[in-house]
Amino acid sequence: MNTNTHELFYKLIRAGLWEEDVQLGSYGEVDFKKVHQLAEEQSVVGLVAAGIEHVTDTRIPKDVVLSFVGQALQLEQRNKETNEFLSLLIAKLNKEKTQALLVKGQGVAQCYTRPLWRAVGDIDLLLDDENYEKAKAILIPKAYKVEKENLATKHQGLDIMGAVVELHGRMPFAMSERVDCVIDSVIENSFEENGYEVWHIKDAEVLMPNPDNHVFLVFTHFLHHFFIEGVGLRQVCDWCRMLWTHKDTLNYELLKSRLEDAGLMTEWKAFAALAVDYLGMPAEAMPMYDVRFRVKGKKVLKLVLKVGNFGHNKDLSYRTRYKGVAYKAVSLWRRFIDFVKFVPIFPLDTPRFFVTYVTGKVK
């Protein structure tokens, strides 16, 4: 895929992300099929659709406009249905005196100018030990499908009325005990009275971690996926919109302290450079932005595009070709190859993350 296509793709994302007019005349003839492919791989179709509306100097082909707008309208409908289901779900839990915090997803969508054009994901609920067990007891009988529970991470996946609901007793980074300790402390704070905020949706009061806590949890969560299976630009855009929306109230010293305690400052600065250089995040609103990390940011973006949202572009056929010991051996080798790609960007952390992740899996 040529450089022009990528640059135009970033430009349309920026236009949609910040609702700014954009000019595309200098790009000449554009292969919008490739642009659409990138948008789907990175789960940002709604953002690109919004960006197309802001093009001021080029007549976009009618079939391209209809395709993007049609998908954006479908996103609107899915978001409305998801919000309706979420309000009923939270109302049910509240009625049963079960406290749950909404993380990521529909809550983060409210940071966008057009929240209904954000790609719809799962409904992730964060619960303390007591409420995690209560929520399972309430929701499992109502689920069409129940995934096998991960007892170590306290994770229970459920399919309820066609919506995927994930219950989290923890949100581990899984590659560093140091990071997990900080995450656990942030989660603990999120359940305290000053640690969460309220989003009123229909007749339900949806609790979410306050911005200081939520930004950190969103970052460590998508960083986990970046190393383990791949992350899309949608997650990075979510992070940018949260930082932008709460730029005047975030406790930057607390954020810096948490990143230093977790040992993730290098990773933060690399993604910060990506966000500023390619997604148009205003540098003054990006905490700890450092121009010296621009090369790392470019390398991170290259991996994000190559792998796609949650490994969209990965060849995972080996999962069905092998079984037993052979599968474990192939899986370990594939994981090793994946981690090797991170060494040029994060040479100190990557080996430690790999060892901790593998030994944790062995346990």
Secondary structure in CASP SS format (residue, H / E / C, confidence):
PFRMAT SS
TARGET T0000
AUTHOR 0000-0000-0000
METHOD secondary structure of the structure
MODEL  1
M C 1.00
N C 1.00
T H 1.00
N H 1.00
T H 1.00
H H 1.00
E H 1.00
L H 1.00
F H 1.00
Y H 1.00
K H 1.00
L H 1.00
I H 1.00
R H 1.00
A H 1.00
G H 1.00
L H 1.00
W H 1.00
E C 1.00
E C 1.00
D C 1.00
V E 1.00
Q C 1.00
L C 1.00
G H 1.00
S H 1.00
Y H 1.00
G C 1.00
E C 1.00
V C 1.00
D C 1.00
F H 1.00
K H 1.00
K H 1.00
V H 1.00
H H 1.00
Q H 1.00
L H 1.00
A H 1.00
E H 1.00
E H 1.00
Q C 1.00
S C 1.00
V C 1.00
V H 1.00
G H 1.00
L H 1.00
V H 1.00
A H 1.00
A H 1.00
G H 1.00
I H 1.00
E C 1.00
H C 1.00
V E 1.00
T C 1.00
D C 1.00
T C 1.00
R C 1.00
I C 1.00
P C 1.00
K H 1.00
D H 1.00
V H 1.00
V H 1.00
L H 1.00
S H 1.00
F H 1.00
V H 1.00
G H 1.00
Q H 1.00
A H 1.00
L H 1.00
Q H 1.00
L H 1.00
E H 1.00
Q H 1.00
R H 1.00
N H 1.00
K H 1.00
E H 1.00
T H 1.00
N H 1.00
E H 1.00
F H 1.00
L H 1.00
S H 1.00
L H 1.00
L H 1.00
I H 1.00
A H 1.00
K H 1.00
L H 1.00
N H 1.00
K H 1.00
E C 1.00
K C 1.00
T C 1.00
Q C 1.00
A C 1.00
L E 1.00
L E 1.00
V E 1.00
K C 1.00
G H 1.00
Q H 1.00
G H 1.00
V H 1.00
A H 1.00
Q C 1.00
C C 1.00
Y C 1.00
T C 1.00
R C 1.00
P H 1.00
L H 1.00
W H 1.00
R C 1.00
A C 1.00
V C 1.00
G C 1.00
D C 1.00
I E 1.00
D E 1.00
L E 1.00
L E 1.00
L C 1.00
D C 1.00
D H 1.00
E H 1.00
N H 1.00
Y H 1.00
E H 1.00
K H 1.00
A H 1.00
K H 1.00
A H 1.00
I H 1.00
L H 1.00
I H 1.00
P H 1.00
K H 1.00
A C 1.00
Y C 1.00
K E 1.00
V E 1.00
E C 1.00
K C 1.00
E C 1.00
N E 1.00
L C 1.00
A C 1.00
T C 1.00
K C 1.00
H E 1.00
Q E 1.00
G E 1.00
L E 1.00
D E 1.00
I E 1.00
M C 1.00
G C 1.00
A E 1.00
V E 1.00
V E 1.00
E E 1.00
L E 1.00
H E 1.00
G C 1.00
R C 1.00
M C 1.00
P C 1.00
F C 1.00
A C 1.00
M C 1.00
S C 1.00
E H 1.00
R H 1.00
V H 1.00
D H 1.00
C H 1.00
V H 1.00
I H 1.00
D H 1.00
S H 1.00
V H 1.00
I H 1.00
E H 1.00
N H 1.00
S H 1.00
F C 1.00
E C 1.00
E H 1.00
N H 1.00
G H 1.00
Y E 1.00
E E 1.00
V E 1.00
W E 1.00
H E 1.00
I E 1.00
K C 1.00
D C 1.00
A E 1.00
E E 1.00
V E 1.00
L E 1.00
M E 1.00
P E 1.00
N C 1.00
P H 1.00
D H 1.00
N H 1.00
H H 1.00
V H 1.00
F H 1.00
L H 1.00
V H 1.00
F H 1.00
T H 1.00
H H 1.00
F H 1.00
L H 1.00
H H 1.00
H H 1.00
F H 1.00
F H 1.00
I H 1.00
E C 1.00
G C 1.00
V C 1.00
G C 1.00
L H 1.00
R H 1.00
Q H 1.00
V H 1.00
C H 1.00
D H 1.00
W H 1.00
C H 1.00
R H 1.00
M H 1.00
L H 1.00
W H 1.00
T H 1.00
H C 1.00
K C 1.00
D C 1.00
T C 1.00
L C 1.00
N C 1.00
Y H 1.00
E H 1.00
L H 1.00
L H 1.00
K H 1.00
S H 1.00
R H 1.00
L H 1.00
E H 1.00
D H 1.00
A H 1.00
G C 1.00
L C 1.00
M H 1.00
T H 1.00
E H 1.00
W H 1.00
K H 1.00
A H 1.00
F H 1.00
A H 1.00
A H 1.00
L H 1.00
A H 1.00
V H 1.00
D H 1.00
Y H 1.00
L H 1.00
G C 1.00
M C 1.00
P C 1.00
A H 1.00
E H 1.00
A H 1.00
M C 1.00
P C 1.00
M C 1.00
Y C 1.00
D C 1.00
V H 1.00
R H 1.00
F H 1.00
R H 1.00
V H 1.00
K H 1.00
G H 1.00
K H 1.00
K H 1.00
V H 1.00
L H 1.00
K H 1.00
L H 1.00
V H 1.00
L H 1.00
K H 1.00
V H 1.00
G C 1.00
N C 1.00
F C 1.00
G C 1.00
H C 1.00
N C 1.00
K C 1.00
D C 1.00
L C 1.00
S C 1.00
Y H 1.00
R H 1.00
T H 1.00
R H 1.00
Y C 1.00
K C 1.00
G H 1.00
V H 1.00
A H 1.00
Y H 1.00
K H 1.00
A H 1.00
V H 1.00
S H 1.00
L H 1.00
W H 1.00
R H 1.00
R H 1.00
F H 1.00
I H 1.00
D H 1.00
F H 1.00
V H 1.00
K C 1.00
F C 1.00
V C 1.00
P C 1.00
I C 1.00
F C 1.00
P C 1.00
L C 1.00
D H 1.00
T H 1.00
P H 1.00
R H 1.00
F H 1.00
F H 1.00
V H 1.00
T H 1.00
Y H 1.00
V H 1.00
T H 1.00
G H 1.00
K H 1.00
V H 1.00
K C 1.00
END
